[in-house]
Amino acid sequence: MIKTKNQLVAKIKEHNSLLSAAVMGLGVGLIITVIFTKIGVVLVLVALMIKSFGYPMSSTIPKLIKYRPVTCPFCRDISQVRINASEFTCDNCGNRLAVAENGKVRLYKHLKLAVDNSPTVFGKPVIKAPFNSGVEV
Ligand SMILES: [Zn+2]
């Protein structure tokens, strides 16, 4: 699930380059057939247009959604998290974190998630201890 701004920007760029590459491939393919060269040229131009929309789209679409900064207790990195998200994956270290209403990482649930996601040794979870998460237990 996409919960942070960086993840959304990355997703838009990924879809945009896939789409433009697909249209470009089709266009070049049609140019080679000689019969459909005109359609091919149009498709190549469309592909270039899609490509050029990638940057403005990836910078404007995330602005329509409200985010708030949440500090990861594992790596201290600040992710821009969707305002209504109750959990997210840290942009930097990839840990899944639960967020409380006040925008702070919820310690109990977050420890539980950390245990759920941690690797196990002989059936027991190996948990990385978080730094101070800013939440009193
Ligand atoms: Zn992190």
Residues whose N, C-alpha, C, O or C-beta is under 5 A from the ligand:
A	BS01	ZN	C72 F74 C75 D77 C90 N92 C93 G94
